[in-house]
């Protein structure tokens, strides 16, 4: 069992911690901050963490991939001569438009 101590911080600092710590506890977040600034080997152990920008690029890539799959399967079905029902075509078209719109709104 580790010994626990109290750390007194001003309200603005606590607010910044709470806004940026995500799912981590306050203690975990402060430990990561300290390790990343004081101890280089500890910072390199945290290299498996992803930044918001990296995650955003990953999310855009997944959306582009899904859009490409939908376009491929839609065109592939039409090339084979299989006529999709109006409902199927409308569903796929709406999904494709939804992916395109959500991708464009995030870029703005």
Jmol script that loads the backbone (N, CA, C; Angstrom):
load data "model"
ATOM      1  N   UNK A   1       0.845  -1.175   0.000  1.00  0.00           N
ATOM      2  CA  UNK A   1       0.000   0.000   0.000  1.00  0.00           C
ATOM      3  C   UNK A   1       0.892   1.241   0.000  1.00  0.00           C
ATOM      4  N   UNK A   2       0.556   2.195  -0.855  1.00  0.00           N
ATOM      5  CA  UNK A   2       1.354   3.411  -0.939  1.00  0.00           C
ATOM      6  C   UNK A   2       0.816   4.458   0.021  1.00  0.00           C
ATOM      7  N   UNK A   3       1.721   5.250   0.492  1.00  0.00           N
ATOM      8  CA  UNK A   3       1.342   6.330   1.393  1.00  0.00           C
ATOM      9  C   UNK A   3       0.718   7.456   0.580  1.00  0.00           C
ATOM     10  N   UNK A   4      -0.379   8.012   1.071  1.00  0.00           N
ATOM     11  CA  UNK A   4      -1.067   9.081   0.355  1.00  0.00           C
ATOM     12  C   UNK A   4      -0.876  10.388   1.094  1.00  0.00           C
ATOM     13  N   UNK A   5      -0.734  11.453   0.307  1.00  0.00           N
ATOM     14  CA  UNK A   5      -0.574  12.796   0.857  1.00  0.00           C
ATOM     15  C   UNK A   5      -1.545  13.726   0.152  1.00  0.00           C
ATOM     16  N   UNK A   6      -1.768  14.868   0.737  1.00  0.00           N
ATOM     17  CA  UNK A   6      -2.656  15.859   0.152  1.00  0.00           C
ATOM     18  C   UNK A   6      -1.816  16.950  -0.507  1.00  0.00           C
ATOM     19  N   UNK A   7      -2.255  17.385  -1.664  1.00  0.00           N
ATOM     20  CA  UNK A   7      -1.587  18.462  -2.389  1.00  0.00           C
ATOM     21  C   UNK A   7      -2.600  19.584  -2.568  1.00  0.00           C
ATOM     22  N   UNK A   8      -2.267  20.757  -2.117  1.00  0.00           N
ATOM     23  CA  UNK A   8      -3.188  21.888  -2.204  1.00  0.00           C
ATOM     24  C   UNK A   8      -2.830  22.696  -3.440  1.00  0.00           C
ATOM     25  N   UNK A   9      -3.832  22.887  -4.313  1.00  0.00           N
ATOM     26  CA  UNK A   9      -3.651  23.613  -5.574  1.00  0.00           C
ATOM     27  C   UNK A   9      -4.707  24.708  -5.673  1.00  0.00           C
ATOM     28  N   UNK A  10      -4.384  25.736  -6.446  1.00  0.00           N
ATOM     29  CA  UNK A  10      -5.392  26.774  -6.650  1.00  0.00           C
ATOM     30  C   UNK A  10      -6.486  26.247  -7.587  1.00  0.00           C
ATOM     31  N   UNK A  11      -7.640  26.871  -7.553  1.00  0.00           N
ATOM     32  CA  UNK A  11      -8.821  26.404  -8.289  1.00  0.00           C
ATOM     33  C   UNK A  11      -8.591  26.367  -9.793  1.00  0.00           C
ATOM     34  N   UNK A  12      -7.862  27.324 -10.336  1.00  0.00           N
ATOM     35  CA  UNK A  12      -7.603  27.364 -11.781  1.00  0.00           C
ATOM     36  C   UNK A  12      -6.788  26.154 -12.221  1.00  0.00           C
ATOM     37  N   UNK A  13      -5.813  25.762 -11.418  1.00  0.00           N
ATOM     38  CA  UNK A  13      -4.992  24.592 -11.746  1.00  0.00           C
ATOM     39  C   UNK A  13      -5.827  23.321 -11.697  1.00  0.00           C
ATOM     40  N   UNK A  14      -6.663  23.199 -10.693  1.00  0.00           N
ATOM     41  CA  UNK A  14      -7.535  22.023 -10.573  1.00  0.00           C
ATOM     42  C   UNK A  14      -8.484  21.951 -11.765  1.00  0.00           C
ATOM     43  N   UNK A  15      -8.991  23.097 -12.197  1.00  0.00           N
ATOM     44  CA  UNK A  15      -9.899  23.142 -13.349  1.00  0.00           C
ATOM     45  C   UNK A  15      -9.173  22.680 -14.613  1.00  0.00           C
ATOM     46  N   UNK A  16      -7.914  23.137 -14.806  1.00  0.00           N
ATOM     47  CA  UNK A  16      -7.131  22.704 -15.970  1.00  0.00           C
ATOM     48  C   UNK A  16      -6.884  21.197 -15.937  1.00  0.00           C
ATOM     49  N   UNK A  17      -6.596  20.679 -14.771  1.00  0.00           N
ATOM     50  CA  UNK A  17      -6.376  19.233 -14.624  1.00  0.00           C
ATOM     51  C   UNK A  17      -7.641  18.484 -14.998  1.00  0.00           C
ATOM     52  N   UNK A  18      -8.772  18.903 -14.463  1.00  0.00           N
ATOM     53  CA  UNK A  18     -10.033  18.220 -14.742  1.00  0.00           C
ATOM     54  C   UNK A  18     -10.431  18.288 -16.212  1.00  0.00           C
ATOM     55  N   UNK A  19     -10.124  19.414 -16.870  1.00  0.00           N
ATOM     56  CA  UNK A  19     -10.476  19.570 -18.284  1.00  0.00           C
ATOM     57  C   UNK A  19      -9.633  18.690 -19.198  1.00  0.00           C
ATOM     58  N   UNK A  20      -8.433  18.334 -18.765  1.00  0.00           N
ATOM     59  CA  UNK A  20      -7.500  17.645 -19.646  1.00  0.00           C
ATOM     60  C   UNK A  20      -7.189  16.202 -19.274  1.00  0.00           C
ATOM     61  N   UNK A  21      -7.637  15.714 -18.144  1.00  0.00           N
ATOM     62  CA  UNK A  21      -7.224  14.393 -17.699  1.00  0.00           C
ATOM     63  C   UNK A  21      -8.015  13.238 -18.310  1.00  0.00           C
ATOM     64  N   UNK A  22      -9.145  13.528 -18.948  1.00  0.00           N
ATOM     65  CA  UNK A  22      -9.930  12.468 -19.580  1.00  0.00           C
ATOM     66  C   UNK A  22     -10.430  11.464 -18.564  1.00  0.00           C
ATOM     67  N   UNK A  23     -10.167  10.165 -18.824  1.00  0.00           N
ATOM     68  CA  UNK A  23     -10.637   9.091 -17.940  1.00  0.00           C
ATOM     69  C   UNK A  23      -9.659   8.784 -16.811  1.00  0.00           C
ATOM     70  N   UNK A  24      -8.507   9.428 -16.813  1.00  0.00           N
ATOM     71  CA  UNK A  24      -7.504   9.174 -15.781  1.00  0.00           C
ATOM     72  C   UNK A  24      -7.920   9.830 -14.470  1.00  0.00           C
ATOM     73  N   UNK A  25      -7.430   9.254 -13.385  1.00  0.00           N
ATOM     74  CA  UNK A  25      -7.643   9.909 -12.093  1.00  0.00           C
ATOM     75  C   UNK A  25      -6.716  11.114 -12.015  1.00  0.00           C
ATOM     76  N   UNK A  26      -6.999  11.994 -11.088  1.00  0.00           N
ATOM     77  CA  UNK A  26      -6.165  13.189 -10.914  1.00  0.00           C
ATOM     78  C   UNK A  26      -4.734  12.771 -10.599  1.00  0.00           C
ATOM     79  N   UNK A  27      -4.585  11.788  -9.742  1.00  0.00           N
ATOM     80  CA  UNK A  27      -3.261  11.313  -9.354  1.00  0.00           C
ATOM     81  C   UNK A  27      -2.489  10.750 -10.551  1.00  0.00           C
ATOM     82  N   UNK A  28      -3.150   9.933 -11.370  1.00  0.00           N
ATOM     83  CA  UNK A  28      -2.489   9.377 -12.564  1.00  0.00           C
ATOM     84  C   UNK A  28      -2.063  10.487 -13.518  1.00  0.00           C
ATOM     85  N   UNK A  29      -2.939  11.452 -13.717  1.00  0.00           N
ATOM     86  CA  UNK A  29      -2.645  12.553 -14.630  1.00  0.00           C
ATOM     87  C   UNK A  29      -1.443  13.364 -14.158  1.00  0.00           C
ATOM     88  N   UNK A  30      -1.407  13.693 -12.881  1.00  0.00           N
ATOM     89  CA  UNK A  30      -0.280  14.459 -12.338  1.00  0.00           C
ATOM     90  C   UNK A  30       1.003  13.640 -12.430  1.00  0.00           C
ATOM     91  N   UNK A  31       0.927  12.335 -12.166  1.00  0.00           N
ATOM     92  CA  UNK A  31       2.115  11.478 -12.285  1.00  0.00           C
ATOM     93  C   UNK A  31       2.658  11.478 -13.705  1.00  0.00           C
ATOM     94  N   UNK A  32       1.779  11.392 -14.693  1.00  0.00           N
ATOM     95  CA  UNK A  32       2.219  11.404 -16.094  1.00  0.00           C
ATOM     96  C   UNK A  32       2.863  12.745 -16.435  1.00  0.00           C
ATOM     97  N   UNK A  33       2.263  13.833 -15.975  1.00  0.00           N
ATOM     98  CA  UNK A  33       2.850  15.152 -16.233  1.00  0.00           C
ATOM     99  C   UNK A  33       4.241  15.270 -15.614  1.00  0.00           C
ATOM    100  N   UNK A  34       4.367  14.827 -14.389  1.00  0.00           N
ATOM    101  CA  UNK A  34       5.665  14.903 -13.714  1.00  0.00           C
ATOM    102  C   UNK A  34       6.682  14.020 -14.419  1.00  0.00           C
ATOM    103  N   UNK A  35       6.287  12.794 -14.741  1.00  0.00           N
ATOM    104  CA  UNK A  35       7.204  11.874 -15.420  1.00  0.00           C
ATOM    105  C   UNK A  35       7.644  12.418 -16.771  1.00  0.00           C
ATOM    106  N   UNK A  36       6.726  13.028 -17.499  1.00  0.00           N
ATOM    107  CA  UNK A  36       7.073  13.513 -18.830  1.00  0.00           C
ATOM    108  C   UNK A  36       7.988  14.730 -18.788  1.00  0.00           C
ATOM    109  N   UNK A  37       7.980  15.460 -17.708  1.00  0.00           N
ATOM    110  CA  UNK A  37       8.817  16.657 -17.622  1.00  0.00           C
ATOM    111  C   UNK A  37      10.126  16.431 -16.867  1.00  0.00           C
ATOM    112  N   UNK A  38      10.160  15.491 -15.967  1.00  0.00           N
ATOM    113  CA  UNK A  38      11.347  15.308 -15.142  1.00  0.00           C
ATOM    114  C   UNK A  38      12.162  14.071 -15.490  1.00  0.00           C
ATOM    115  N   UNK A  39      11.506  13.049 -15.984  1.00  0.00           N
ATOM    116  CA  UNK A  39      12.174  11.767 -16.168  1.00  0.00           C
ATOM    117  C   UNK A  39      12.013  11.309 -17.612  1.00  0.00           C
ATOM    118  N   UNK A  40      13.029  11.446 -18.432  1.00  0.00           N
ATOM    119  CA  UNK A  40      12.959  11.071 -19.848  1.00  0.00           C
ATOM    120  C   UNK A  40      12.608   9.601 -20.064  1.00  0.00           C
ATOM    121  N   UNK A  41      13.218   8.633 -19.353  1.00  0.00           N
ATOM    122  CA  UNK A  41      12.832   7.228 -19.586  1.00  0.00           C
ATOM    123  C   UNK A  41      11.349   6.973 -19.308  1.00  0.00           C
ATOM    124  N   UNK A  42      10.804   7.621 -18.298  1.00  0.00           N
ATOM    125  CA  UNK A  42       9.382   7.439 -18.005  1.00  0.00           C
ATOM    126  C   UNK A  42       8.531   8.014 -19.121  1.00  0.00           C
ATOM    127  N   UNK A  43       8.975   9.117 -19.704  1.00  0.00           N
ATOM    128  CA  UNK A  43       8.226   9.724 -20.806  1.00  0.00           C
ATOM    129  C   UNK A  43       8.222   8.807 -22.019  1.00  0.00           C
ATOM    130  N   UNK A  44       9.319   8.128 -22.266  1.00  0.00           N
ATOM    131  CA  UNK A  44       9.369   7.220 -23.412  1.00  0.00           C
ATOM    132  C   UNK A  44       8.459   6.016 -23.199  1.00  0.00           C
ATOM    133  N   UNK A  45       8.199   5.645 -21.950  1.00  0.00           N
ATOM    134  CA  UNK A  45       7.272   4.543 -21.676  1.00  0.00           C
ATOM    135  C   UNK A  45       5.841   4.937 -22.020  1.00  0.00           C
ATOM    136  N   UNK A  46       5.557   6.221 -22.037  1.00  0.00           N
ATOM    137  CA  UNK A  46       4.213   6.706 -22.349  1.00  0.00           C
ATOM    138  C   UNK A  46       4.025   6.936 -23.841  1.00  0.00           C
ATOM    139  N   UNK A  47       4.972   6.490 -24.657  1.00  0.00           N
ATOM    140  CA  UNK A  47       4.904   6.750 -26.094  1.00  0.00           C
ATOM    141  C   UNK A  47       3.734   6.050 -26.772  1.00  0.00           C
ATOM    142  N   UNK A  48       3.081   5.137 -26.081  1.00  0.00           N
ATOM    143  CA  UNK A  48       1.937   4.463 -26.678  1.00  0.00           C
ATOM    144  C   UNK A  48       0.655   5.288 -26.572  1.00  0.00           C
ATOM    145  N   UNK A  49       0.731   6.466 -25.973  1.00  0.00           N
ATOM    146  CA  UNK A  49      -0.431   7.343 -25.887  1.00  0.00           C
ATOM    147  C   UNK A  49      -0.606   8.075 -27.209  1.00  0.00           C
ATOM    148  N   UNK A  50      -1.849   8.407 -27.525  1.00  0.00           N
ATOM    149  CA  UNK A  50      -2.181   9.058 -28.790  1.00  0.00           C
ATOM    150  C   UNK A  50      -2.637  10.478 -28.509  1.00  0.00           C
ATOM    151  N   UNK A  51      -2.180  11.413 -29.331  1.00  0.00           N
ATOM    152  CA  UNK A  51      -2.625  12.798 -29.172  1.00  0.00           C
ATOM    153  C   UNK A  51      -3.999  12.966 -29.819  1.00  0.00           C
ATOM    154  N   UNK A  52      -4.660  14.057 -29.484  1.00  0.00           N
ATOM    155  CA  UNK A  52      -5.973  14.332 -30.074  1.00  0.00           C
ATOM    156  C   UNK A  52      -5.865  14.481 -31.584  1.00  0.00           C
ATOM    157  N   UNK A  53      -4.794  15.126 -32.036  1.00  0.00           N
ATOM    158  CA  UNK A  53      -4.604  15.329 -33.472  1.00  0.00           C
ATOM    159  C   UNK A  53      -4.396  13.990 -34.191  1.00  0.00           C
ATOM    160  N   UNK A  54      -3.591  13.108 -33.605  1.00  0.00           N
ATOM    161  CA  UNK A  54      -3.375  11.786 -34.201  1.00  0.00           C
ATOM    162  C   UNK A  54      -4.682  11.001 -34.268  1.00  0.00           C
ATOM    163  N   UNK A  55      -5.466  11.078 -33.196  1.00  0.00           N
ATOM    164  CA  UNK A  55      -6.743  10.370 -33.180  1.00  0.00           C
ATOM    165  C   UNK A  55      -7.692  10.953 -34.223  1.00  0.00           C
ATOM    166  N   UNK A  56      -7.682  12.266 -34.391  1.00  0.00           N
ATOM    167  CA  UNK A  56      -8.542  12.914 -35.382  1.00  0.00           C
ATOM    168  C   UNK A  56      -8.170  12.440 -36.790  1.00  0.00           C
ATOM    169  N   UNK A  57      -6.858  12.362 -37.088  1.00  0.00           N
ATOM    170  CA  UNK A  57      -6.420  11.876 -38.402  1.00  0.00           C
ATOM    171  C   UNK A  57      -6.821  10.414 -38.608  1.00  0.00           C
ATOM    172  N   UNK A  58      -6.707   9.616 -37.552  1.00  0.00           N
ATOM    173  CA  UNK A  58      -7.125   8.216 -37.627  1.00  0.00           C
ATOM    174  C   UNK A  58      -8.622   8.124 -37.915  1.00  0.00           C
ATOM    175  N   UNK A  59      -9.406   8.930 -37.219  1.00  0.00           N
ATOM    176  CA  UNK A  59     -10.858   8.935 -37.406  1.00  0.00           C
ATOM    177  C   UNK A  59     -11.229   9.327 -38.839  1.00  0.00           C
ATOM    178  N   UNK A  60     -10.554  10.346 -39.375  1.00  0.00           N
ATOM    179  CA  UNK A  60     -10.811  10.756 -40.762  1.00  0.00           C
ATOM    180  C   UNK A  60     -10.455   9.636 -41.730  1.00  0.00           C
ATOM    181  N   UNK A  61      -9.344   8.948 -41.470  1.00  0.00           N
ATOM    182  CA  UNK A  61      -8.936   7.830 -42.320  1.00  0.00           C
ATOM    183  C   UNK A  61      -9.961   6.713 -42.317  1.00  0.00           C
ATOM    184  N   UNK A  62     -10.503   6.400 -41.146  1.00  0.00           N
ATOM    185  CA  UNK A  62     -11.530   5.354 -41.042  1.00  0.00           C
ATOM    186  C   UNK A  62     -12.784   5.772 -41.799  1.00  0.00           C
ATOM    187  N   UNK A  63     -13.182   7.037 -41.675  1.00  0.00           N
ATOM    188  CA  UNK A  63     -14.358   7.523 -42.404  1.00  0.00           C
ATOM    189  C   UNK A  63     -14.135   7.430 -43.917  1.00  0.00           C
ATOM    190  N   UNK A  64     -12.933   7.807 -44.367  1.00  0.00           N
ATOM    191  CA  UNK A  64     -12.618   7.701 -45.802  1.00  0.00           C
ATOM    192  C   UNK A  64     -12.664   6.250 -46.251  1.00  0.00           C
ATOM    193  N   UNK A  65     -12.138   5.349 -45.435  1.00  0.00           N
ATOM    194  CA  UNK A  65     -12.154   3.923 -45.767  1.00  0.00           C
ATOM    195  C   UNK A  65     -13.591   3.399 -45.850  1.00  0.00           C
ATOM    196  N   UNK A  66     -14.428   3.755 -44.895  1.00  0.00           N
ATOM    197  CA  UNK A  66     -15.833   3.330 -44.921  1.00  0.00           C
ATOM    198  C   UNK A  66     -16.556   3.885 -46.146  1.00  0.00           C
ATOM    199  N   UNK A  67     -16.280   5.148 -46.464  1.00  0.00           N
ATOM    200  CA  UNK A  67     -16.898   5.757 -47.633  1.00  0.00           C
ATOM    201  C   UNK A  67     -16.470   5.013 -48.900  1.00  0.00           C
ATOM    202  N   UNK A  68     -15.188   4.656 -48.984  1.00  0.00           N
ATOM    203  CA  UNK A  68     -14.682   3.921 -50.150  1.00  0.00           C
ATOM    204  C   UNK A  68     -15.340   2.549 -50.256  1.00  0.00           C
ATOM    205  N   UNK A  69     -15.492   1.862 -49.123  1.00  0.00           N
ATOM    206  CA  UNK A  69     -16.164   0.565 -49.135  1.00  0.00           C
ATOM    207  C   UNK A  69     -17.597   0.688 -49.625  1.00  0.00           C
ATOM    208  N   UNK A  70     -18.320   1.675 -49.111  1.00  0.00           N
ATOM    209  CA  UNK A  70     -19.709   1.852 -49.539  1.00  0.00           C
ATOM    210  C   UNK A  70     -19.786   2.147 -51.031  1.00  0.00           C
ATOM    211  N   UNK A  71     -18.903   3.039 -51.514  1.00  0.00           N
ATOM    212  CA  UNK A  71     -18.900   3.352 -52.945  1.00  0.00           C
ATOM    213  C   UNK A  71     -18.561   2.118 -53.772  1.00  0.00           C
ATOM    214  N   UNK A  72     -17.586   1.329 -53.309  1.00  0.00           N
ATOM    215  CA  UNK A  72     -17.188   0.123 -54.035  1.00  0.00           C
ATOM    216  C   UNK A  72     -18.335  -0.870 -54.114  1.00  0.00           C
ATOM    217  N   UNK A  73     -18.939  -1.194 -52.974  1.00  0.00           N
ATOM    218  CA  UNK A  73     -20.002  -2.189 -52.979  1.00  0.00           C
ATOM    219  C   UNK A  73     -21.221  -1.716 -53.746  1.00  0.00           C
ATOM    220  N   UNK A  74     -21.491  -0.423 -53.702  1.00  0.00           N
ATOM    221  CA  UNK A  74     -22.610   0.108 -54.462  1.00  0.00           C
ATOM    222  C   UNK A  74     -22.342  -0.021 -55.960  1.00  0.00           C
ATOM    223  N   UNK A  75     -21.147   0.395 -56.389  1.00  0.00           N
ATOM    224  CA  UNK A  75     -20.836   0.302 -57.820  1.00  0.00           C
ATOM    225  C   UNK A  75     -20.648  -1.151 -58.255  1.00  0.00           C
ATOM    226  N   UNK A  76     -20.093  -1.998 -57.420  1.00  0.00           N
ATOM    227  CA  UNK A  76     -19.885  -3.406 -57.752  1.00  0.00           C
ATOM    228  C   UNK A  76     -21.222  -4.104 -57.960  1.00  0.00           C
ATOM    229  N   UNK A  77     -22.179  -3.806 -57.074  1.00  0.00           N
ATOM    230  CA  UNK A  77     -23.511  -4.407 -57.217  1.00  0.00           C
ATOM    231  C   UNK A  77     -24.188  -3.962 -58.496  1.00  0.00           C
ATOM    232  N   UNK A  78     -24.010  -2.716 -58.873  1.00  0.00           N
ATOM    233  CA  UNK A  78     -24.623  -2.206 -60.093  1.00  0.00           C
ATOM    234  C   UNK A  78     -23.950  -2.792 -61.330  1.00  0.00           C
ATOM    235  N   UNK A  79     -22.618  -3.001 -61.297  1.00  0.00           N
ATOM    236  CA  UNK A  79     -21.890  -3.553 -62.438  1.00  0.00           C
ATOM    237  C   UNK A  79     -22.254  -5.005 -62.696  1.00  0.00           C
ATOM    238  N   UNK A  80     -22.573  -5.746 -61.644  1.00  0.00           N
ATOM    239  CA  UNK A  80     -22.933  -7.145 -61.808  1.00  0.00           C
ATOM    240  C   UNK A  80     -24.335  -7.314 -62.382  1.00  0.00           C
ATOM    241  N   UNK A  81     -25.034  -6.233 -62.525  1.00  0.00           N
ATOM    242  CA  UNK A  81     -26.376  -6.302 -63.075  1.00  0.00           C
ATOM    243  C   UNK A  81     -27.436  -6.520 -62.024  1.00  0.00           C
ATOM    244  N   UNK A  82     -26.999  -6.659 -60.778  1.00  0.00           N
ATOM    245  CA  UNK A  82     -27.970  -6.832 -59.698  1.00  0.00           C
ATOM    246  C   UNK A  82     -28.583  -5.471 -59.415  1.00  0.00           C
ATOM    247  N   UNK A  83     -29.850  -5.383 -59.585  1.00  0.00           N
ATOM    248  CA  UNK A  83     -30.542  -4.125 -59.332  1.00  0.00           C
ATOM    249  C   UNK A  83     -30.988  -4.083 -57.875  1.00  0.00           C
ATOM    250  N   UNK A  84     -30.380  -3.199 -57.090  1.00  0.00           N
ATOM    251  CA  UNK A  84     -30.791  -3.104 -55.690  1.00  0.00           C
ATOM    252  C   UNK A  84     -32.186  -2.501 -55.595  1.00  0.00           C
ATOM    253  N   UNK A  85     -32.851  -2.862 -54.542  1.00  0.00           N
ATOM    254  CA  UNK A  85     -34.169  -2.268 -54.335  1.00  0.00           C
ATOM    255  C   UNK A  85     -33.976  -0.800 -53.984  1.00  0.00           C
ATOM    256  N   UNK A  86     -35.016  -0.021 -54.200  1.00  0.00           N
ATOM    257  CA  UNK A  86     -34.927   1.412 -53.918  1.00  0.00           C
ATOM    258  C   UNK A  86     -34.548   1.663 -52.458  1.00  0.00           C
ATOM    259  N   UNK A  87     -35.060   0.819 -51.565  1.00  0.00           N
ATOM    260  CA  UNK A  87     -34.755   0.988 -50.139  1.00  0.00           C
ATOM    261  C   UNK A  87     -33.287   0.772 -49.844  1.00  0.00           C
ATOM    262  N   UNK A  88     -32.697  -0.269 -50.441  1.00  0.00           N
ATOM    263  CA  UNK A  88     -31.276  -0.549 -50.227  1.00  0.00           C
ATOM    264  C   UNK A  88     -30.418   0.583 -50.767  1.00  0.00           C
ATOM    265  N   UNK A  89     -30.746   1.039 -51.963  1.00  0.00           N
ATOM    266  CA  UNK A  89     -29.987   2.112 -52.588  1.00  0.00           C
ATOM    267  C   UNK A  89     -30.089   3.401 -51.773  1.00  0.00           C
ATOM    268  N   UNK A  90     -31.279   3.687 -51.295  1.00  0.00           N
ATOM    269  CA  UNK A  90     -31.476   4.889 -50.480  1.00  0.00           C
ATOM    270  C   UNK A  90     -30.696   4.805 -49.170  1.00  0.00           C
ATOM    271  N   UNK A  91     -30.707   3.626 -48.523  1.00  0.00           N
ATOM    272  CA  UNK A  91     -29.969   3.451 -47.272  1.00  0.00           C
ATOM    273  C   UNK A  91     -28.474   3.680 -47.478  1.00  0.00           C
ATOM    274  N   UNK A  92     -27.918   3.039 -48.509  1.00  0.00           N
ATOM    275  CA  UNK A  92     -26.496   3.193 -48.787  1.00  0.00           C
ATOM    276  C   UNK A  92     -26.161   4.634 -49.147  1.00  0.00           C
ATOM    277  N   UNK A  93     -27.021   5.264 -49.924  1.00  0.00           N
ATOM    278  CA  UNK A  93     -26.795   6.656 -50.312  1.00  0.00           C
ATOM    279  C   UNK A  93     -26.807   7.575 -49.093  1.00  0.00           C
ATOM    280  N   UNK A  94     -27.737   7.346 -48.167  1.00  0.00           N
ATOM    281  CA  UNK A  94     -27.796   8.150 -46.950  1.00  0.00           C
ATOM    282  C   UNK A  94     -26.562   7.940 -46.083  1.00  0.00           C
ATOM    283  N   UNK A  95     -26.107   6.682 -45.970  1.00  0.00           N
ATOM    284  CA  UNK A  95     -24.899   6.403 -45.192  1.00  0.00           C
ATOM    285  C   UNK A  95     -23.704   7.103 -45.812  1.00  0.00           C
ATOM    286  N   UNK A  96     -23.609   7.046 -47.120  1.00  0.00           N
ATOM    287  CA  UNK A  96     -22.500   7.676 -47.825  1.00  0.00           C
ATOM    288  C   UNK A  96     -22.529   9.193 -47.629  1.00  0.00           C
ATOM    289  N   UNK A  97     -23.705   9.787 -47.733  1.00  0.00           N
ATOM    290  CA  UNK A  97     -23.838  11.229 -47.528  1.00  0.00           C
ATOM    291  C   UNK A  97     -23.512  11.604 -46.080  1.00  0.00           C
ATOM    292  N   UNK A  98     -23.944  10.759 -45.148  1.00  0.00           N
ATOM    293  CA  UNK A  98     -23.656  11.013 -43.732  1.00  0.00           C
ATOM    294  C   UNK A  98     -22.170  10.995 -43.448  1.00  0.00           C
ATOM    295  N   UNK A  99     -21.455  10.059 -44.022  1.00  0.00           N
ATOM    296  CA  UNK A  99     -20.005  10.003 -43.836  1.00  0.00           C
ATOM    297  C   UNK A  99     -19.328  11.207 -44.464  1.00  0.00           C
ATOM    298  N   UNK A 100     -19.799  11.618 -45.622  1.00  0.00           N
ATOM    299  CA  UNK A 100     -19.204  12.762 -46.302  1.00  0.00           C
ATOM    300  C   UNK A 100     -19.454  14.032 -45.516  1.00  0.00           C
ATOM    301  N   UNK A 101     -20.683  14.241 -45.047  1.00  0.00           N
ATOM    302  CA  UNK A 101     -21.017  15.448 -44.298  1.00  0.00           C
ATOM    303  C   UNK A 101     -20.263  15.525 -42.978  1.00  0.00           C
ATOM    304  N   UNK A 102     -20.194  14.400 -42.238  1.00  0.00           N
ATOM    305  CA  UNK A 102     -19.522  14.439 -40.944  1.00  0.00           C
ATOM    306  C   UNK A 102     -18.036  14.665 -41.120  1.00  0.00           C
ATOM    307  N   UNK A 103     -17.467  14.171 -42.201  1.00  0.00           N
ATOM    308  CA  UNK A 103     -16.049  14.385 -42.473  1.00  0.00           C
ATOM    309  C   UNK A 103     -15.785  15.844 -42.827  1.00  0.00           C
ATOM    310  N   UNK A 104     -16.660  16.449 -43.609  1.00  0.00           N
ATOM    311  CA  UNK A 104     -16.485  17.848 -44.006  1.00  0.00           C
ATOM    312  C   UNK A 104     -16.690  18.788 -42.842  1.00  0.00           C
ATOM    313  N   UNK A 105     -17.658  18.496 -41.972  1.00  0.00           N
ATOM    314  CA  UNK A 105     -17.909  19.392 -40.846  1.00  0.00           C
ATOM    315  C   UNK A 105     -16.755  19.354 -39.858  1.00  0.00           C
ATOM    316  N   UNK A 106     -16.077  18.240 -39.721  1.00  0.00           N
ATOM    317  CA  UNK A 106     -14.938  18.157 -38.815  1.00  0.00           C
ATOM    318  C   UNK A 106     -13.746  18.916 -39.353  1.00  0.00           C
ATOM    319  N   UNK A 107     -13.634  19.012 -40.688  1.00  0.00           N
ATOM    320  CA  UNK A 107     -12.496  19.710 -41.277  1.00  0.00           C
ATOM    321  C   UNK A 107     -12.627  21.210 -41.108  1.00  0.00           C
ATOM    322  N   UNK A 108     -13.858  21.706 -40.967  1.00  0.00           N
ATOM    323  CA  UNK A 108     -14.088  23.155 -40.814  1.00  0.00           C
ATOM    324  C   UNK A 108     -13.720  23.614 -39.480  1.00  0.00           C
TER     325      UNK A 108
END
end "model"
wireframe off; spacefill off
backbone 0.3
color backbone group
